[in-house]
Every structure is written in C-alpha cells, then in structure tokens.
Amino acid sequence: MSNREAAAKKLLTAYELILEALDDLGYPVKTDYNFTDTAARAAKAMIELVRPTDEIKTQIDDMLSRTFPAQYDEMVISKYNITFGMCPHHLLPVIYRVSVAYLPGDRVLGISKLSRIVQLLAHRPVLQEDLTQELAALLHERMETRGSAAYVEGLHLCMAARGIQAHEARVVTSAVRGLFRENAATRQEFLDLVTAPPLNLL
C-alpha cells in the first residue's frame, strides 16, 4: 500500500468519526441521504487539498530542469495566481492570490511554470508566511536569478468562517531576494505592478 493510499484510508476513518460526532450534536447523519458517502468524499477532497511532499518536490525538480536560455533581463512577473492552501493551525482552507517575480540570470522558466510552482507549494498545510518565503527563495536560489519577489494575499477560512469571522480581512505577506532586496526602486516597481487594479482584457 502506497503512502497516499494509507493516508486516504486513515482520512476515511477520521471523517467517519467526525460524522458520528455530528450525529451526537443532533444532525441526522444516519438517516439523511445527503450524508451517504460523505466520509469518502471528504477524504478525497482532503487528499486533493494536501499534495504529498514527494510529489511536490518531484514536479518542481522536473520543471526547474526544463528551462530556456535567457535573452531577456528585465522583470518577469506572474500575478494574480488564485490557488488554495491549508491552514496548519485549524486544517481549514485558505484562498490565496499570489504574485511572483524574478530577474533572470542565465535562464528563464516557461511562463506557465510560475503558476504551477505557486499551486504546488500552496497545496499543503503551511503558514502563509512560510509559503511566501519559500516562493521567493526557490525563484532566487534554485533558478540562480539576480533577484526574486513574492506577494501573497490570503483569505483564511479559519478567520473568516469561525472565531472573529472577519469576512473581508486579507492577510498580506511579501518576501524579496537579491536585487529586489538591495534596490528599493526595483522592489517598489514590483509592488506597484502587483497591487495595481487588474486590466479588463475581455
């Protein structure tokens, strides 16, 4: 049995116990057909939200091994990448809007790979602060760029759907490396571009 299969089996058992707890709270789990197979569906959903770490590493290594010689030395930005993550404190989803940038060294990534890297690193139980730092570090160190930056906005359901119920609040984090850290003008150009209102292209 693979690690993924073992995890799915444990999640199924866990969600069956959660449904029992909901039944104890007065919800008709055992008689309402809407709860039929809910444990299996919930386990599958959790597996989709939390990608295995070895799968994330393998896919990122593969993408970084297939780059192109750089013939462009200005800022490359991928902005407004919408993806989902998981809060490690409450195991509730986080909706992210992520913008990343880098100044190429000797090579560049295919443009779709930036969005893919964002999605892969977000799909796990990780603090937003750590996700932001890891994105900037990966684009600077693994790509050997002249600088990198990440700007992340998060809608945390642990804050919006429970507790303080701050529905409109967004958590904003940023991280910079290389020239983005050393040169205030470069950093400000990035922030101006990723916080500007989106263009209506349709």
WOPECOR-V942530 format. One record per residue. D_CENTER is the distance of its C-alpha to the mean C-alpha in Angstrom with 1 decimal. Layout:
d_center
D_CENTER
D_CENTER
This chain:
d_center
27.9
24.5
21.9
19.8
23.0
23.9
20.7
21.1
24.7
23.9
21.4
24.2
26.6
24.4
23.9
27.6
28.4
26.1
28.2
31.3
30.3
29.8
33.2
34.6
33.3
35.4
33.1
35.0
32.6
35.5
37.3
34.7
33.8
30.4
29.4
30.6
28.0
25.4
24.7
24.1
21.8
19.8
19.6
18.4
15.7
14.4
14.6
12.5
9.7
10.0
10.6
13.5
13.1
16.0
14.6
11.5
14.1
16.6
14.7
13.6
17.2
18.5
16.9
18.0
21.4
21.9
22.2
25.0
27.6
26.9
29.4
27.5
27.0
25.6
22.1
19.5
16.8
14.0
13.4
12.1
9.2
8.4
5.6
5.4
4.8
8.1
10.5
12.6
15.6
16.1
13.9
13.2
10.2
8.3
8.1
6.4
8.6
8.0
11.1
12.0
15.6
18.1
21.8
22.9
25.2
27.0
24.3
21.6
18.8
19.1
17.3
15.3
13.9
12.0
10.0
9.8
8.7
5.7
5.0
6.5
5.2
1.9
5.0
7.3
9.2
8.5
9.8
8.3
11.2
10.6
7.1
9.1
12.1
10.8
9.6
13.1
14.9
13.9
15.0
18.1
19.3
18.5
19.3
22.2
21.7
23.8
21.0
17.3
15.3
11.9
11.9
9.2
10.5
9.4
11.7
12.0
14.2
15.8
17.2
17.8
19.3
21.1
22.8
23.2
21.9
20.7
19.7
19.6
18.0
14.8
13.6
13.5
12.8
13.8
14.8
17.5
19.4
22.7
24.4
21.8
22.8
26.5
27.2
26.8
27.5
24.7
22.2
23.7
23.7
19.9
19.5
22.2
20.6
17.1
18.6
21.4
21.7
20.5
23.4
24.6
25.0
26.3
